[in-house]
Amino acid sequence: MEKFGKSQPVKRVEDVRFLTGHGRYVDDIVPEGALYAFVFRSPVAHGVITELDLEDAREAEGVHLVITAQDLEAAGVDLAMAGTVVKNRDGSEGAKPMRPLLAKGRVRHVGEPVAVIVAETMAQARDAAELIAFDYDELPAKMDLAPGGETVHPEAADNMAFDWGMGDEDATNAAFDKAAQVVSLEVGDNRVIVNSMEPRGCFAEWDGERLHLAFNGQGVWGMKDKLVESLGLEAEQVRVTNPDVGGGFGMKAMAYPEYTVVAHAARALGKPVRWMSDRTEAMLSDNGGRDLTSLAELAFDENHRITAYRVRTRCNLGAYNSQFGQPIQTQLFSRVLMGVYDVQTTWLQVEGYYTNTVQVDAYRGAGRPEAIYVLERVMDRAARELGMDPWELRRINFIKPEQFPYDTATGETYDVGDFHKVLARAAQEADAQGFAERREADAKRGLLRGQGLCYYIESILGDPSEGAKVEFNEDGTVTIYVGTQSNGQGHETVYAQFLADQTGIPADRISVVQGDSDRIAQGGGTGGSRSVTVQNNATLATVEVMIAAFTPYLAEKIGVDEGEITFDDEQFRAPGSNLTPTMLDVAEMARADGRTELLTHEARATLPARSFPNGCHVTEVVVDPETGVVTVDRYEVVDDFGNLINPMLAEGQVHGGVAQGIGQAITEHVVYDEDGQLLTATFMDYALPRADDVPMIEFTSEPVPSTANIMGMKGCGEAGTVGALAAVANAVQDALWDRGVRQADMPFTPMKVWELLQDDAIAAE
């Protein structure tokens, strides 16, 4: 058996229950008799609350409880939600306004929760909400990414949350002063909504001593810590679980206010309480993504080698600070700022602004797509202005294989890579040489064909430590407990498959338990492409513990020295003995001997370094100049994910990520009006990609095993999105270039593209 996974394309075992209606999502498993919670939300983007009269709502039929910020405070609940403070360039702290669980004194975005009504039925809760007398003095909405305007928070009078920088500004400026040529491009990155298949939801129950919250998140421990802190409970009084989760994308990683308020309601009433968002409510209240504008500049020497890179970004934080360690545009953006290029002089400056919109936070590969999108767009522009082939410009600036391990200007260490090999394979698989012929054929039909290239790199994120526990059950099955949380990625399949590969235990006899703070003491949850790499590293450590525990037991049973016992990933062996027991055999022997301590094994392990998946996306689009319709016609991905456990699951992850990238590039866009009202709050107005928007996506693995972990893996969860945005955008720009269009930004909707072509036609006249 091959060490560290057979790399077999095993079909997902969990799909059977999902596709036959047997999934256990949070709204499927609520306790009998649970009350319904409805969230009354602000109808305006900015205003001072002058009246909040709840008397009629509290007396309405079926209503058990109506909760406001004042009620929470009176009950001893800590109103403050988590919010990250970023250091400014001058060393001072950025703004740190408090975000309350429910609005207190002022509302700062449409959809901000103001009150929660708990009733016997959802209809009764909704009807009671209609009886709330809510009045306010409306204030102007702050919507632009610039200093000034109506103040969102007194802690930031000019609405700038932070002014953060990274790199060597003086050295970068000096390199630009000496450059043979400078290329610049302003790049807009449109705001998007995650739209997970299953909206956010939860239920909570209180038995008089302990609280149980079930919610569809991306891990249980952060939420548990928040409940302990907010409700003043002891850690052992709180259990948090994640059932099946219908999509997360980073958006569900946060501890949203509804969960804590529902938990408080269950404790206050002594009855279970449930809440489930509807689709428009989700669009109004789920944390948004992207929404930034960057001025990117590249300095080149006379040989077209990059000597410096400079980026100035203005990003939208929404109404409140990020809940993550740092906002996506700083913590994550910086890690892969220079992509795959050999550049040691760089400067990144990020200004974060408050606006009267829902909070903007990380999801759908956030940070990595932003950084790579900006870099690969300006690289594409540079190729045009330098009169170079875009493939060749990348080749001459790649970090070379012999330069690894490579220390980047942003402090990261890339362990391995062979970007030339991956690019060459991409050109072959995409039939790059045949592009000119395809373009000419389309031109004869009055169509515009463009080719887009993006070479991306990303890094796995989050806690590098994880734990695993393996139990041998009486019925001959095995349970593995993991600290990550599947949101649809296929963890149940891949974790069972990996444990089977390392131990010889049949995969169909292994079950995976996740998302339960009572059964799993600690875990990092899912996000940042960490799960499979970090979790399987912990599984390897646990397998070593199993072997170490079974070896002396077997040596005694067989009558040989411990050093003579070996395990070959399937069976234990000893010279001169006919006994070749499997792991399951040894466990059964130990059970029969009363050695119950040999039936449970656990370990924690920490990755020594991050790994860096990378790859090349090549796409071709066809633009109809008469209608502005953009069709993504061909799409090829060549990825270096290192060693793969299950190529089928990896390819599926790439397909999903590419579909998301295509969606943002050609259809998706959040639109607020000048008063902060969300105009794209239904699927009638917010256009998700449809089946005919996405072509057949060809996937090829070109692995260079990582040295940052013993498995040689690199992670892959967000890679599709990271590469897709720039690939599609560059293809559209290529298609429009000969028609005089010099600035094309996402989303490339038919109206927008048609107007670009008309504007440039008029300008040409």
ZIDA-V783474 format. One line per field, one symbol per residue. phi: phi as a letter, one per 40 degrees, with the letter a starting at -180 (. if undefined). psi: psi as a letter, one per 20 degrees, with the letter a starting at -180 (. if undefined). burial: + if it has 9 or more other ideal C-beta (glycine too) atoms within 8 Angstrom, else -. A space follows every 10 residues. Layout:
phi=???
psi=???
burial=???
This chain:
phi=.ccghcfccc cccccccccb gbcbccccbc ccgccbbbcc bccbcaaccb aacbdccccc cgcbabbbdc cccccgcccc ccacbbcccc gccccbccbc dbdbgabbac gccbabbbac bccccccccc cccbbaccbd ccbccacggd ccbccbdcgc cabbaahbcc cccccccccc abbbacbcbc cbbcfcdbcc aaababbhbb bbbbacbbib ccccdccdcc cgccdccbbb bbcdbcgbfg cccccccdcc cccccccccg bcbbabcccc ccccbcdcbg gabbcbbbbb ccbgccbabb bbbbbccgca cdccdaddcb dcdccbdcfb bcbbbaabbb bbbcbcbcdb acafgdgccd ccdccccccc ccdcccgbcc ccdcdcbccc dccccbcccc gcbccaiacc cccccccccc fdcccdcccc ccdccgbbbb bbbabbabbc bgccbababb bccccgcbbb bbccacbhcg cdcccccccc ccbgcdccbb bbbagacccb caacgbigfc dccccccccd cccccccccc ccccdcccgb cdcccbbbgb acbadgbccb ccdccccccc cccgccccbb baababccac bbcaibbbbb bbbcccbgcb bccbabbbbb cgcbcbdccc ccccdcccdc ccdccbbcac bbcccgcccb baccbbcccb dccbccbcbb cbcbdcbcac cgcbgadbcc cdccdccccc ccccccdccg cbabbccccd cccdcdcccc ccccc
psi=ppqkpilqmp qphihghgij kjqnrhiijq qpjqqppppp qpiqhpqpph pnojghhhiq piphqpprgh ggghjjpohp rqpqppprhj irqrqmqpoq gqpohqqiqp ippgqppprh rhghggghhi ipooqqopqq poirmqqarp pgphinhjjo hrnqqpangg hghhhhhiqh qppqppppnq qrqglqgorq rrqqqpjhhq ppppqmakqi hghghggggh ikrqhiippp qobqpmpgkh hjiqnqhhgg ggggggghik qqpqppqrgh hghhiqprqc mqppoppppq aijkppiqpp ppppqpibir qqirhqqhif ggghhkgjcj qnpjoqpppp ppqqrmrqpp aprlkqfghg ghggghghgg hghghikqph ghhggiiqpq hiiqqporij jqopgrqmhg gggghghghi lhhjggghgh ghhhjjqopq pqpporqrqq rapiqrrqpp pprhjjrqpp pqiropjjik hhghgggghg hiiipphijp qpprloihio hqqiapqkkh ggggghghgg hhhhggghhh ghghggghkr qhiipqpkig qqqppjpipm qrghggghgh ghjjmhijip pqqqqpphrq rnqrrpppqp qppoihijpp pohqpppoqn jbppgnhghg hhgggggggg ghghhihppp pqaijjpoim jrihhooqqr hiipapoppp pmqnpqjiqh ijriqihjhg hghhghgggh gghghigijj oiopqqqmqg gggghghggh gghh.
burial=---++-+--+ -+++---+-- --+-++--++ ---+++++++ ++-++++-+- -+-+-+++-+ -++++++++- +++---+-+- +-++++++-- ---++++-++ +++--+++++ +++++++++- ---++++++- ++++-+---- +++-+---+- +++--+--++ +++++++++- +++-++--+- -++++++-++ ++++++-+++ ++++++---+ ++++++++++ ++++-+++-+ +-+---++++ +++-++++++ +++++-++++ +++++++-+- +++++++-+- ++++++++++ ++++++++++ ---+++++++ +-++++++++ ++++-+++++ ++++++++++ +++-++++++ ++++++++++ ++++++++++ ++++++++++ +++--+-+-+ +-+++++++- ---+-+-+++ -+-+++++++ +++-+++-++ -+--+--++- -++---++++ ++++++++++ ++--++++++ ++-----+++ ++++++++++ ++++++++++ +++++-+-++ +++++++--+ --++++++++ ++++++++++ +++++++-++ +-+++--+-+ ---++-+-+- ++++------ ++++-+++++ +---+--+++ +++++-+--+ ++++++++++ +++++--+-+ -+-+++++++ ++++++++++ ++++++++++ ++++++++++ -+---+-+-+ ++--+++++- --++--+-++ ++++++-++- ++++++++++ ++++++++++ +++++++-++ +--+-+++++ -++++++--+ +----
